[in-house]
Amino acid sequence: MAILVVDLDRTRATPLGAQLSSQVRARITDGLLTPGERLPSSRALARELGVARSVTEQCYGQLVAEGWLEGRHGSGTFVAASGTVTRPTPPRPLVTPPDTSLLRLDSGTPWIDTRHRSAWRRAWREVSVATPPRGYDDPRGLPELRAELAVRLARTRGVDVHPDEVLVTAGTTDGLRHLMTALPPGHVAVEDPGYRAAVEAIRATGRQVVDVPALRPLTDLHSVVAAYVTPAHQHPLGPSMSGRDRLALLAAARAADALVIEDDYDSEFRYDVAPIPALASLDRDRVAYLGTASKAVAPSLRLGWLVAPAPIRERVERHRAAAHDAASWPVQRAFLSLLRDGYVDRVVRSARRVYADRAVRVAAALTPYVEAPVAGMYATVVLPRPLALAAHRDARDAGFDVPLLADYCRSADLHGLIVGFGGCTDVELDAALAVLSRVLRG
Ligand SMILES: Cc1ncc(COP(=O)(O)O)c(C=O)c1O
């Protein structure tokens, strides 16, 4: 007969029966009570613990229902044969959690213009008084939002689309995952160095990533089913894809019947000339276009959009409908309100001015290692490896996490730093630049 050592606390809000069940369950899962072991009768246990019999009966009834105990008629209550489990080893974190004591100056954190808070508040107020859809909403996204996005894509990116062709997603990586479900089996080419989250998202679907050197024309896609590129602003090296390379890429995709996946993450933040039209504007049948609200509004919004060639789009739609996979309704509503309000345009305009100014400051501080970027919210500084490591280390000592270019490389052997200038104040940026400049000037 098993001896049950339990510790019931009458001052806790948890009922005694639930406390007892949880402790007996833990003894079983820890292997302290083994299959076949007999437990005291509910009456004897209640007497021993000084509780009402209903408490022990409730515990036994619960654990029998859960399959940890079994009652054998006339002979008592036993630990069930399948009652022990192997405790999983505690999961080890796959990714080191970010060190929050450091200010991360990365390529992905935008500057958020807090002067437009009233539009933000209005958007969420609108959400708060709206009635949510009764069932699962249209997995393609809110029709009004898709219409608004279609107009915006034509106006700002030169992509002429019907609202029915726009799918609202939970961001670029979400859109990329959807595309992976719709492509035939095969590998995917990704620029190297390139966007790490895209590599991760593709690999997580079981596909192999083929490294293709960034900034070199992609002229042969026969070994892959798709190529992921960042033509407006190569991530993380910076330049935009030339007109000639765009045409060569599209020709290669047609020849190999491959899909080009255009990640258009920060194209609106071009500050020397007007944003370069999207690659998708040249060939809607070959290019799947991924847009995001992460740069203009906030990465934490988790909202993006996907425009794909019809056969791929239909497969994505079918999969999303079957999987109840849609972007969050309140987030879509709020973003729709921000678009209609003109907030997104205002923020893009003011962020462009801020980035243009900061880009010049970065270049001045780190000259001659970098030229002033003309787009986006980061500057990539190519450096000899020891210098990159020294600058990275000194920046950390001063409280700044400035990512190493090598961390974005898979096969490529490139070194340097990615100096993000979106997610900080001017004062913080100047302090970080002072440290980096001191190291680079030796
Ligand atoms: C190259 C690239 N694409 C896309 C994104 C945005 O991804 P998401 O829309 O999933 O936030 C980022 C953000 O840092 C990026 O650097």
The ligand as an SDF file (V2000), in Angstrom:
LIG
                    3D

 16 16  0  0  0  0  0  0  0  0999 V2000
   14.7340   41.9810  -45.1160 C   0  0  0  0  0  0  0  0  0  0  0  0
   13.5380   42.1230  -44.2500 C   0  0  0  0  0  0  0  0  0  0  0  0
   12.3530   41.7160  -44.7120 N   0  0  0  0  0  0  0  0  0  0  0  0
   11.2340   41.8370  -43.9760 C   0  0  0  0  0  0  0  0  0  0  0  0
   11.2790   42.3600  -42.7170 C   0  0  0  0  0  0  0  0  0  0  0  0
   10.0050   42.4720  -41.9370 C   0  0  0  0  0  0  0  0  0  0  0  0
    9.5130   41.2250  -41.6410 O   0  0  0  0  0  0  0  0  0  0  0  0
    8.0790   41.0750  -40.9190 P   0  0  0  0  0  0  0  0  0  0  0  0
    7.0930   41.7040  -41.8450 O   0  0  0  0  0  0  0  0  0  0  0  0
    7.8890   39.6110  -40.7610 O   0  0  0  0  0  0  0  0  0  0  0  0
    8.1760   41.8160  -39.6360 O   0  0  0  0  0  0  0  0  0  0  0  0
   12.4870   42.7810  -42.1840 C   0  0  0  0  0  0  0  0  0  0  0  0
   12.5490   43.3250  -40.8210 C   0  0  0  0  0  0  0  0  0  0  0  0
   13.5560   43.4970  -40.2240 O   0  0  0  0  0  0  0  0  0  0  0  0
   13.6440   42.6760  -42.9730 C   0  0  0  0  0  0  0  0  0  0  0  0
   14.8270   43.0750  -42.5040 O   0  0  0  0  0  0  0  0  0  0  0  0
  1  2  1  0
  2  3  1  0
  2 15  2  0
  3  4  2  0
  4  5  1  0
  5  6  1  0
  5 12  2  0
  6  7  1  0
  7  8  1  0
  8  9  2  0
  8 10  1  0
  8 11  1  0
 12 13  1  0
 12 15  1  0
 13 14  2  0
 15 16  1  0
M  END
$$$$
